Amino acid sequence: MVNQLIAEQAAAHSVDEALMREVAALLVDALNLETVAEDIAADAPLYGEGLGLDSIDILEVALVVSKRYGFQLRADDEDNLRIFLSLRSLTEYIQAQRTQ
């Protein structure tokens, strides 16, 4: 199901590539990841088998994204699974919601 969601999102939306690179760098910096931003695949899952983030990592990302882009990501948002599905989906959400 997750892979199907990723494929549908990739096909349905275009994303600002420069913003996606910026968000990838933000993930690496915020979480002190042992990878470089360029190695984060746009459509790989952020949770589990993809980038390997856990719920604490996602909370940290939400905080950093909120500060950087001027809107709040809420823990109780029913769309969080979709928002944090992949780098592409997170970037698309930021692109649509950002105020800064």
Phi and psi restraints in degrees (range 20) as a CNS / XPLOR table:
assign (resid 1 and name C) (resid 2 and name N)
       (resid 2 and name CA) (resid 2 and name C) 1.0 -61.9 20.0 2
assign (resid 2 and name N) (resid 2 and name CA)
       (resid 2 and name C) (resid 3 and name N) 1.0 -44.3 20.0 2
assign (resid 2 and name C) (resid 3 and name N)
       (resid 3 and name CA) (resid 3 and name C) 1.0 -62.7 20.0 2
assign (resid 3 and name N) (resid 3 and name CA)
       (resid 3 and name C) (resid 4 and name N) 1.0 -35.8 20.0 2
assign (resid 3 and name C) (resid 4 and name N)
       (resid 4 and name CA) (resid 4 and name C) 1.0 -66.5 20.0 2
assign (resid 4 and name N) (resid 4 and name CA)
       (resid 4 and name C) (resid 5 and name N) 1.0 -42.2 20.0 2
assign (resid 4 and name C) (resid 5 and name N)
       (resid 5 and name CA) (resid 5 and name C) 1.0 -60.6 20.0 2
assign (resid 5 and name N) (resid 5 and name CA)
       (resid 5 and name C) (resid 6 and name N) 1.0 -43.2 20.0 2
assign (resid 5 and name C) (resid 6 and name N)
       (resid 6 and name CA) (resid 6 and name C) 1.0 -61.1 20.0 2
assign (resid 6 and name N) (resid 6 and name CA)
       (resid 6 and name C) (resid 7 and name N) 1.0 -46.7 20.0 2
assign (resid 6 and name C) (resid 7 and name N)
       (resid 7 and name CA) (resid 7 and name C) 1.0 -62.8 20.0 2
assign (resid 7 and name N) (resid 7 and name CA)
       (resid 7 and name C) (resid 8 and name N) 1.0 -41.9 20.0 2
assign (resid 7 and name C) (resid 8 and name N)
       (resid 8 and name CA) (resid 8 and name C) 1.0 -64.1 20.0 2
assign (resid 8 and name N) (resid 8 and name CA)
       (resid 8 and name C) (resid 9 and name N) 1.0 -42.4 20.0 2
assign (resid 8 and name C) (resid 9 and name N)
       (resid 9 and name CA) (resid 9 and name C) 1.0 -66.5 20.0 2
assign (resid 9 and name N) (resid 9 and name CA)
       (resid 9 and name C) (resid 10 and name N) 1.0 -41.3 20.0 2
assign (resid 9 and name C) (resid 10 and name N)
       (resid 10 and name CA) (resid 10 and name C) 1.0 -62.0 20.0 2
assign (resid 10 and name N) (resid 10 and name CA)
       (resid 10 and name C) (resid 11 and name N) 1.0 -38.6 20.0 2
assign (resid 10 and name C) (resid 11 and name N)
       (resid 11 and name CA) (resid 11 and name C) 1.0 -76.8 20.0 2
assign (resid 11 and name N) (resid 11 and name CA)
       (resid 11 and name C) (resid 12 and name N) 1.0 -30.6 20.0 2
assign (resid 11 and name C) (resid 12 and name N)
       (resid 12 and name CA) (resid 12 and name C) 1.0 -88.0 20.0 2
assign (resid 12 and name N) (resid 12 and name CA)
       (resid 12 and name C) (resid 13 and name N) 1.0 -22.3 20.0 2
assign (resid 12 and name C) (resid 13 and name N)
       (resid 13 and name CA) (resid 13 and name C) 1.0 -130.7 20.0 2
assign (resid 13 and name N) (resid 13 and name CA)
       (resid 13 and name C) (resid 14 and name N) 1.0 148.0 20.0 2
assign (resid 13 and name C) (resid 14 and name N)
       (resid 14 and name CA) (resid 14 and name C) 1.0 -104.2 20.0 2
assign (resid 14 and name N) (resid 14 and name CA)
       (resid 14 and name C) (resid 15 and name N) 1.0 148.8 20.0 2
assign (resid 14 and name C) (resid 15 and name N)
       (resid 15 and name CA) (resid 15 and name C) 1.0 -130.6 20.0 2
assign (resid 15 and name N) (resid 15 and name CA)
       (resid 15 and name C) (resid 16 and name N) 1.0 147.6 20.0 2
assign (resid 15 and name C) (resid 16 and name N)
       (resid 16 and name CA) (resid 16 and name C) 1.0 -68.3 20.0 2
assign (resid 16 and name N) (resid 16 and name CA)
       (resid 16 and name C) (resid 17 and name N) 1.0 112.2 20.0 2
assign (resid 16 and name C) (resid 17 and name N)
       (resid 17 and name CA) (resid 17 and name C) 1.0 -63.0 20.0 2
assign (resid 17 and name N) (resid 17 and name CA)
       (resid 17 and name C) (resid 18 and name N) 1.0 -37.5 20.0 2
assign (resid 17 and name C) (resid 18 and name N)
       (resid 18 and name CA) (resid 18 and name C) 1.0 -65.1 20.0 2
assign (resid 18 and name N) (resid 18 and name CA)
       (resid 18 and name C) (resid 19 and name N) 1.0 -40.5 20.0 2
assign (resid 18 and name C) (resid 19 and name N)
       (resid 19 and name CA) (resid 19 and name C) 1.0 -65.6 20.0 2
assign (resid 19 and name N) (resid 19 and name CA)
       (resid 19 and name C) (resid 20 and name N) 1.0 -38.8 20.0 2
assign (resid 19 and name C) (resid 20 and name N)
       (resid 20 and name CA) (resid 20 and name C) 1.0 -63.7 20.0 2
assign (resid 20 and name N) (resid 20 and name CA)
       (resid 20 and name C) (resid 21 and name N) 1.0 -40.3 20.0 2
assign (resid 20 and name C) (resid 21 and name N)
       (resid 21 and name CA) (resid 21 and name C) 1.0 -64.5 20.0 2
assign (resid 21 and name N) (resid 21 and name CA)
       (resid 21 and name C) (resid 22 and name N) 1.0 -38.7 20.0 2
assign (resid 21 and name C) (resid 22 and name N)
       (resid 22 and name CA) (resid 22 and name C) 1.0 -63.7 20.0 2
assign (resid 22 and name N) (resid 22 and name CA)
       (resid 22 and name C) (resid 23 and name N) 1.0 -43.0 20.0 2
assign (resid 22 and name C) (resid 23 and name N)
       (resid 23 and name CA) (resid 23 and name C) 1.0 -66.7 20.0 2
assign (resid 23 and name N) (resid 23 and name CA)
       (resid 23 and name C) (resid 24 and name N) 1.0 -39.4 20.0 2
assign (resid 23 and name C) (resid 24 and name N)
       (resid 24 and name CA) (resid 24 and name C) 1.0 -60.7 20.0 2
assign (resid 24 and name N) (resid 24 and name CA)
       (resid 24 and name C) (resid 25 and name N) 1.0 -44.0 20.0 2
assign (resid 24 and name C) (resid 25 and name N)
       (resid 25 and name CA) (resid 25 and name C) 1.0 -64.0 20.0 2
assign (resid 25 and name N) (resid 25 and name CA)
       (resid 25 and name C) (resid 26 and name N) 1.0 -37.6 20.0 2
assign (resid 25 and name C) (resid 26 and name N)
       (resid 26 and name CA) (resid 26 and name C) 1.0 -62.1 20.0 2
assign (resid 26 and name N) (resid 26 and name CA)
       (resid 26 and name C) (resid 27 and name N) 1.0 -42.3 20.0 2
assign (resid 26 and name C) (resid 27 and name N)
       (resid 27 and name CA) (resid 27 and name C) 1.0 -61.0 20.0 2
assign (resid 27 and name N) (resid 27 and name CA)
       (resid 27 and name C) (resid 28 and name N) 1.0 -47.3 20.0 2
assign (resid 27 and name C) (resid 28 and name N)
       (resid 28 and name CA) (resid 28 and name C) 1.0 -61.1 20.0 2
assign (resid 28 and name N) (resid 28 and name CA)
       (resid 28 and name C) (resid 29 and name N) 1.0 -46.6 20.0 2
assign (resid 28 and name C) (resid 29 and name N)
       (resid 29 and name CA) (resid 29 and name C) 1.0 -67.7 20.0 2
assign (resid 29 and name N) (resid 29 and name CA)
       (resid 29 and name C) (resid 30 and name N) 1.0 -46.9 20.0 2
assign (resid 29 and name C) (resid 30 and name N)
       (resid 30 and name CA) (resid 30 and name C) 1.0 -64.8 20.0 2
assign (resid 30 and name N) (resid 30 and name CA)
       (resid 30 and name C) (resid 31 and name N) 1.0 -35.0 20.0 2
assign (resid 30 and name C) (resid 31 and name N)
       (resid 31 and name CA) (resid 31 and name C) 1.0 -105.2 20.0 2
assign (resid 31 and name N) (resid 31 and name CA)
       (resid 31 and name C) (resid 32 and name N) 1.0 2.7 20.0 2
assign (resid 31 and name C) (resid 32 and name N)
       (resid 32 and name CA) (resid 32 and name C) 1.0 50.9 20.0 2
assign (resid 32 and name N) (resid 32 and name CA)
       (resid 32 and name C) (resid 33 and name N) 1.0 47.7 20.0 2
assign (resid 32 and name C) (resid 33 and name N)
       (resid 33 and name CA) (resid 33 and name C) 1.0 -71.7 20.0 2
assign (resid 33 and name N) (resid 33 and name CA)
       (resid 33 and name C) (resid 34 and name N) 1.0 149.7 20.0 2
assign (resid 33 and name C) (resid 34 and name N)
       (resid 34 and name CA) (resid 34 and name C) 1.0 -92.1 20.0 2
assign (resid 34 and name N) (resid 34 and name CA)
       (resid 34 and name C) (resid 35 and name N) 1.0 39.9 20.0 2
assign (resid 34 and name C) (resid 35 and name N)
       (resid 35 and name CA) (resid 35 and name C) 1.0 -138.8 20.0 2
assign (resid 35 and name N) (resid 35 and name CA)
       (resid 35 and name C) (resid 36 and name N) 1.0 166.5 20.0 2
assign (resid 35 and name C) (resid 36 and name N)
       (resid 36 and name CA) (resid 36 and name C) 1.0 -101.0 20.0 2
assign (resid 36 and name N) (resid 36 and name CA)
       (resid 36 and name C) (resid 37 and name N) 1.0 152.8 20.0 2
assign (resid 36 and name C) (resid 37 and name N)
       (resid 37 and name CA) (resid 37 and name C) 1.0 -55.4 20.0 2
assign (resid 37 and name N) (resid 37 and name CA)
       (resid 37 and name C) (resid 38 and name N) 1.0 -37.8 20.0 2
assign (resid 37 and name C) (resid 38 and name N)
       (resid 38 and name CA) (resid 38 and name C) 1.0 -64.0 20.0 2
assign (resid 38 and name N) (resid 38 and name CA)
       (resid 38 and name C) (resid 39 and name N) 1.0 -20.7 20.0 2
assign (resid 38 and name C) (resid 39 and name N)
       (resid 39 and name CA) (resid 39 and name C) 1.0 -88.1 20.0 2
assign (resid 39 and name N) (resid 39 and name CA)
       (resid 39 and name C) (resid 40 and name N) 1.0 -3.4 20.0 2
assign (resid 39 and name C) (resid 40 and name N)
       (resid 40 and name CA) (resid 40 and name C) 1.0 -84.3 20.0 2
assign (resid 40 and name N) (resid 40 and name CA)
       (resid 40 and name C) (resid 41 and name N) 1.0 113.9 20.0 2
assign (resid 40 and name C) (resid 41 and name N)
       (resid 41 and name CA) (resid 41 and name C) 1.0 -70.5 20.0 2
assign (resid 41 and name N) (resid 41 and name CA)
       (resid 41 and name C) (resid 42 and name N) 1.0 136.1 20.0 2
assign (resid 41 and name C) (resid 42 and name N)
       (resid 42 and name CA) (resid 42 and name C) 1.0 -57.9 20.0 2
assign (resid 42 and name N) (resid 42 and name CA)
       (resid 42 and name C) (resid 43 and name N) 1.0 -36.0 20.0 2
assign (resid 42 and name C) (resid 43 and name N)
       (resid 43 and name CA) (resid 43 and name C) 1.0 -109.0 20.0 2
assign (resid 43 and name N) (resid 43 and name CA)
       (resid 43 and name C) (resid 44 and name N) 1.0 4.9 20.0 2
assign (resid 43 and name C) (resid 44 and name N)
       (resid 44 and name CA) (resid 44 and name C) 1.0 -73.7 20.0 2
assign (resid 44 and name N) (resid 44 and name CA)
       (resid 44 and name C) (resid 45 and name N) 1.0 144.3 20.0 2
assign (resid 44 and name C) (resid 45 and name N)
       (resid 45 and name CA) (resid 45 and name C) 1.0 -60.9 20.0 2
assign (resid 45 and name N) (resid 45 and name CA)
       (resid 45 and name C) (resid 46 and name N) 1.0 141.8 20.0 2
assign (resid 45 and name C) (resid 46 and name N)
       (resid 46 and name CA) (resid 46 and name C) 1.0 -76.8 20.0 2
assign (resid 46 and name N) (resid 46 and name CA)
       (resid 46 and name C) (resid 47 and name N) 1.0 -35.4 20.0 2
assign (resid 46 and name C) (resid 47 and name N)
       (resid 47 and name CA) (resid 47 and name C) 1.0 -82.6 20.0 2
assign (resid 47 and name N) (resid 47 and name CA)
       (resid 47 and name C) (resid 48 and name N) 1.0 157.0 20.0 2
assign (resid 47 and name C) (resid 48 and name N)
       (resid 48 and name CA) (resid 48 and name C) 1.0 54.8 20.0 2
assign (resid 48 and name N) (resid 48 and name CA)
       (resid 48 and name C) (resid 49 and name N) 1.0 -122.0 20.0 2
assign (resid 48 and name C) (resid 49 and name N)
       (resid 49 and name CA) (resid 49 and name C) 1.0 -63.1 20.0 2
assign (resid 49 and name N) (resid 49 and name CA)
       (resid 49 and name C) (resid 50 and name N) 1.0 -22.0 20.0 2
assign (resid 49 and name C) (resid 50 and name N)
       (resid 50 and name CA) (resid 50 and name C) 1.0 -77.8 20.0 2
assign (resid 50 and name N) (resid 50 and name CA)
       (resid 50 and name C) (resid 51 and name N) 1.0 -103.7 20.0 2
assign (resid 50 and name C) (resid 51 and name N)
       (resid 51 and name CA) (resid 51 and name C) 1.0 -78.2 20.0 2
assign (resid 51 and name N) (resid 51 and name CA)
       (resid 51 and name C) (resid 52 and name N) 1.0 -19.0 20.0 2
assign (resid 51 and name C) (resid 52 and name N)
       (resid 52 and name CA) (resid 52 and name C) 1.0 84.7 20.0 2
assign (resid 52 and name N) (resid 52 and name CA)
       (resid 52 and name C) (resid 53 and name N) 1.0 20.2 20.0 2
assign (resid 52 and name C) (resid 53 and name N)
       (resid 53 and name CA) (resid 53 and name C) 1.0 -72.9 20.0 2
assign (resid 53 and name N) (resid 53 and name CA)
       (resid 53 and name C) (resid 54 and name N) 1.0 152.7 20.0 2
assign (resid 53 and name C) (resid 54 and name N)
       (resid 54 and name CA) (resid 54 and name C) 1.0 -115.4 20.0 2
assign (resid 54 and name N) (resid 54 and name CA)
       (resid 54 and name C) (resid 55 and name N) 1.0 -176.7 20.0 2
assign (resid 54 and name C) (resid 55 and name N)
       (resid 55 and name CA) (resid 55 and name C) 1.0 -63.6 20.0 2
assign (resid 55 and name N) (resid 55 and name CA)
       (resid 55 and name C) (resid 56 and name N) 1.0 -33.7 20.0 2
assign (resid 55 and name C) (resid 56 and name N)
       (resid 56 and name CA) (resid 56 and name C) 1.0 -67.4 20.0 2
assign (resid 56 and name N) (resid 56 and name CA)
       (resid 56 and name C) (resid 57 and name N) 1.0 -40.6 20.0 2
assign (resid 56 and name C) (resid 57 and name N)
       (resid 57 and name CA) (resid 57 and name C) 1.0 -60.8 20.0 2
assign (resid 57 and name N) (resid 57 and name CA)
       (resid 57 and name C) (resid 58 and name N) 1.0 -43.2 20.0 2
assign (resid 57 and name C) (resid 58 and name N)
       (resid 58 and name CA) (resid 58 and name C) 1.0 -63.3 20.0 2
assign (resid 58 and name N) (resid 58 and name CA)
       (resid 58 and name C) (resid 59 and name N) 1.0 -39.2 20.0 2
assign (resid 58 and name C) (resid 59 and name N)
       (resid 59 and name CA) (resid 59 and name C) 1.0 -61.8 20.0 2
assign (resid 59 and name N) (resid 59 and name CA)
       (resid 59 and name C) (resid 60 and name N) 1.0 -41.9 20.0 2
assign (resid 59 and name C) (resid 60 and name N)
       (resid 60 and name CA) (resid 60 and name C) 1.0 -64.1 20.0 2
assign (resid 60 and name N) (resid 60 and name CA)
       (resid 60 and name C) (resid 61 and name N) 1.0 -43.1 20.0 2
assign (resid 60 and name C) (resid 61 and name N)
       (resid 61 and name CA) (resid 61 and name C) 1.0 -61.9 20.0 2
assign (resid 61 and name N) (resid 61 and name CA)
       (resid 61 and name C) (resid 62 and name N) 1.0 -43.6 20.0 2
assign (resid 61 and name C) (resid 62 and name N)
       (resid 62 and name CA) (resid 62 and name C) 1.0 -59.0 20.0 2
assign (resid 62 and name N) (resid 62 and name CA)
       (resid 62 and name C) (resid 63 and name N) 1.0 -41.1 20.0 2
assign (resid 62 and name C) (resid 63 and name N)
       (resid 63 and name CA) (resid 63 and name C) 1.0 -65.1 20.0 2
assign (resid 63 and name N) (resid 63 and name CA)
       (resid 63 and name C) (resid 64 and name N) 1.0 -47.1 20.0 2
assign (resid 63 and name C) (resid 64 and name N)
       (resid 64 and name CA) (resid 64 and name C) 1.0 -65.8 20.0 2
assign (resid 64 and name N) (resid 64 and name CA)
       (resid 64 and name C) (resid 65 and name N) 1.0 -42.7 20.0 2
assign (resid 64 and name C) (resid 65 and name N)
       (resid 65 and name CA) (resid 65 and name C) 1.0 -62.9 20.0 2
assign (resid 65 and name N) (resid 65 and name CA)
       (resid 65 and name C) (resid 66 and name N) 1.0 -43.1 20.0 2
assign (resid 65 and name C) (resid 66 and name N)
       (resid 66 and name CA) (resid 66 and name C) 1.0 -59.6 20.0 2
assign (resid 66 and name N) (resid 66 and name CA)
       (resid 66 and name C) (resid 67 and name N) 1.0 -44.2 20.0 2
assign (resid 66 and name C) (resid 67 and name N)
       (resid 67 and name CA) (resid 67 and name C) 1.0 -67.8 20.0 2
assign (resid 67 and name N) (resid 67 and name CA)
       (resid 67 and name C) (resid 68 and name N) 1.0 -42.8 20.0 2
assign (resid 67 and name C) (resid 68 and name N)
       (resid 68 and name CA) (resid 68 and name C) 1.0 -73.2 20.0 2
assign (resid 68 and name N) (resid 68 and name CA)
       (resid 68 and name C) (resid 69 and name N) 1.0 -38.8 20.0 2
assign (resid 68 and name C) (resid 69 and name N)
       (resid 69 and name CA) (resid 69 and name C) 1.0 -110.3 20.0 2
assign (resid 69 and name N) (resid 69 and name CA)
       (resid 69 and name C) (resid 70 and name N) 1.0 1.7 20.0 2
assign (resid 69 and name C) (resid 70 and name N)
       (resid 70 and name CA) (resid 70 and name C) 1.0 77.4 20.0 2
assign (resid 70 and name N) (resid 70 and name CA)
       (resid 70 and name C) (resid 71 and name N) 1.0 24.8 20.0 2
assign (resid 70 and name C) (resid 71 and name N)
       (resid 71 and name CA) (resid 71 and name C) 1.0 -143.1 20.0 2
assign (resid 71 and name N) (resid 71 and name CA)
       (resid 71 and name C) (resid 72 and name N) 1.0 161.4 20.0 2
assign (resid 71 and name C) (resid 72 and name N)
       (resid 72 and name CA) (resid 72 and name C) 1.0 -103.2 20.0 2
assign (resid 72 and name N) (resid 72 and name CA)
       (resid 72 and name C) (resid 73 and name N) 1.0 130.5 20.0 2
assign (resid 72 and name C) (resid 73 and name N)
       (resid 73 and name CA) (resid 73 and name C) 1.0 -94.9 20.0 2
assign (resid 73 and name N) (resid 73 and name CA)
       (resid 73 and name C) (resid 74 and name N) 1.0 126.6 20.0 2
assign (resid 73 and name C) (resid 74 and name N)
       (resid 74 and name CA) (resid 74 and name C) 1.0 -104.1 20.0 2
assign (resid 74 and name N) (resid 74 and name CA)
       (resid 74 and name C) (resid 75 and name N) 1.0 140.9 20.0 2
assign (resid 74 and name C) (resid 75 and name N)
       (resid 75 and name CA) (resid 75 and name C) 1.0 -64.5 20.0 2
assign (resid 75 and name N) (resid 75 and name CA)
       (resid 75 and name C) (resid 76 and name N) 1.0 -27.6 20.0 2
assign (resid 75 and name C) (resid 76 and name N)
       (resid 76 and name CA) (resid 76 and name C) 1.0 -94.0 20.0 2
assign (resid 76 and name N) (resid 76 and name CA)
       (resid 76 and name C) (resid 77 and name N) 1.0 10.0 20.0 2
assign (resid 76 and name C) (resid 77 and name N)
       (resid 77 and name CA) (resid 77 and name C) 1.0 -71.0 20.0 2
assign (resid 77 and name N) (resid 77 and name CA)
       (resid 77 and name C) (resid 78 and name N) 1.0 125.2 20.0 2
assign (resid 77 and name C) (resid 78 and name N)
       (resid 78 and name CA) (resid 78 and name C) 1.0 -69.2 20.0 2
assign (resid 78 and name N) (resid 78 and name CA)
       (resid 78 and name C) (resid 79 and name N) 1.0 -12.9 20.0 2
assign (resid 78 and name C) (resid 79 and name N)
       (resid 79 and name CA) (resid 79 and name C) 1.0 -91.5 20.0 2
assign (resid 79 and name N) (resid 79 and name CA)
       (resid 79 and name C) (resid 80 and name N) 1.0 4.8 20.0 2
assign (resid 79 and name C) (resid 80 and name N)
       (resid 80 and name CA) (resid 80 and name C) 1.0 -58.6 20.0 2
assign (resid 80 and name N) (resid 80 and name CA)
       (resid 80 and name C) (resid 81 and name N) 1.0 -36.8 20.0 2
assign (resid 80 and name C) (resid 81 and name N)
       (resid 81 and name CA) (resid 81 and name C) 1.0 -59.8 20.0 2
assign (resid 81 and name N) (resid 81 and name CA)
       (resid 81 and name C) (resid 82 and name N) 1.0 -43.2 20.0 2
assign (resid 81 and name C) (resid 82 and name N)
       (resid 82 and name CA) (resid 82 and name C) 1.0 -70.8 20.0 2
assign (resid 82 and name N) (resid 82 and name CA)
       (resid 82 and name C) (resid 83 and name N) 1.0 -42.9 20.0 2
assign (resid 82 and name C) (resid 83 and name N)
       (resid 83 and name CA) (resid 83 and name C) 1.0 -61.4 20.0 2
assign (resid 83 and name N) (resid 83 and name CA)
       (resid 83 and name C) (resid 84 and name N) 1.0 -45.8 20.0 2
assign (resid 83 and name C) (resid 84 and name N)
       (resid 84 and name CA) (resid 84 and name C) 1.0 -97.1 20.0 2
assign (resid 84 and name N) (resid 84 and name CA)
       (resid 84 and name C) (resid 85 and name N) 1.0 20.2 20.0 2
assign (resid 84 and name C) (resid 85 and name N)
       (resid 85 and name CA) (resid 85 and name C) 1.0 -64.1 20.0 2
assign (resid 85 and name N) (resid 85 and name CA)
       (resid 85 and name C) (resid 86 and name N) 1.0 -43.5 20.0 2
assign (resid 85 and name C) (resid 86 and name N)
       (resid 86 and name CA) (resid 86 and name C) 1.0 -154.8 20.0 2
assign (resid 86 and name N) (resid 86 and name CA)
       (resid 86 and name C) (resid 87 and name N) 1.0 171.2 20.0 2
assign (resid 86 and name C) (resid 87 and name N)
       (resid 87 and name CA) (resid 87 and name C) 1.0 -59.3 20.0 2
assign (resid 87 and name N) (resid 87 and name CA)
       (resid 87 and name C) (resid 88 and name N) 1.0 -40.9 20.0 2
assign (resid 87 and name C) (resid 88 and name N)
       (resid 88 and name CA) (resid 88 and name C) 1.0 -61.9 20.0 2
assign (resid 88 and name N) (resid 88 and name CA)
       (resid 88 and name C) (resid 89 and name N) 1.0 -46.8 20.0 2
assign (resid 88 and name C) (resid 89 and name N)
       (resid 89 and name CA) (resid 89 and name C) 1.0 -67.3 20.0 2
assign (resid 89 and name N) (resid 89 and name CA)
       (resid 89 and name C) (resid 90 and name N) 1.0 -38.2 20.0 2
assign (resid 89 and name C) (resid 90 and name N)
       (resid 90 and name CA) (resid 90 and name C) 1.0 -64.5 20.0 2
assign (resid 90 and name N) (resid 90 and name CA)
       (resid 90 and name C) (resid 91 and name N) 1.0 -43.6 20.0 2
assign (resid 90 and name C) (resid 91 and name N)
       (resid 91 and name CA) (resid 91 and name C) 1.0 -64.2 20.0 2
assign (resid 91 and name N) (resid 91 and name CA)
       (resid 91 and name C) (resid 92 and name N) 1.0 -41.6 20.0 2
assign (resid 91 and name C) (resid 92 and name N)
       (resid 92 and name CA) (resid 92 and name C) 1.0 -61.1 20.0 2
assign (resid 92 and name N) (resid 92 and name CA)
       (resid 92 and name C) (resid 93 and name N) 1.0 -41.4 20.0 2
assign (resid 92 and name C) (resid 93 and name N)
       (resid 93 and name CA) (resid 93 and name C) 1.0 -65.1 20.0 2
assign (resid 93 and name N) (resid 93 and name CA)
       (resid 93 and name C) (resid 94 and name N) 1.0 -44.9 20.0 2
assign (resid 93 and name C) (resid 94 and name N)
       (resid 94 and name CA) (resid 94 and name C) 1.0 -60.5 20.0 2
assign (resid 94 and name N) (resid 94 and name CA)
       (resid 94 and name C) (resid 95 and name N) 1.0 -45.3 20.0 2
assign (resid 94 and name C) (resid 95 and name N)
       (resid 95 and name CA) (resid 95 and name C) 1.0 -57.3 20.0 2
assign (resid 95 and name N) (resid 95 and name CA)
       (resid 95 and name C) (resid 96 and name N) 1.0 -39.9 20.0 2
assign (resid 95 and name C) (resid 96 and name N)
       (resid 96 and name CA) (resid 96 and name C) 1.0 -78.8 20.0 2
assign (resid 96 and name N) (resid 96 and name CA)
       (resid 96 and name C) (resid 97 and name N) 1.0 -29.4 20.0 2
assign (resid 96 and name C) (resid 97 and name N)
       (resid 97 and name CA) (resid 97 and name C) 1.0 -103.3 20.0 2
assign (resid 97 and name N) (resid 97 and name CA)
       (resid 97 and name C) (resid 98 and name N) 1.0 -19.6 20.0 2
assign (resid 97 and name C) (resid 98 and name N)
       (resid 98 and name CA) (resid 98 and name C) 1.0 -59.8 20.0 2
assign (resid 98 and name N) (resid 98 and name CA)
       (resid 98 and name C) (resid 99 and name N) 1.0 144.5 20.0 2
assign (resid 98 and name C) (resid 99 and name N)
       (resid 99 and name CA) (resid 99 and name C) 1.0 -115.6 20.0 2
assign (resid 99 and name N) (resid 99 and name CA)
       (resid 99 and name C) (resid 100 and name N) 1.0 -8.7 20.0 2
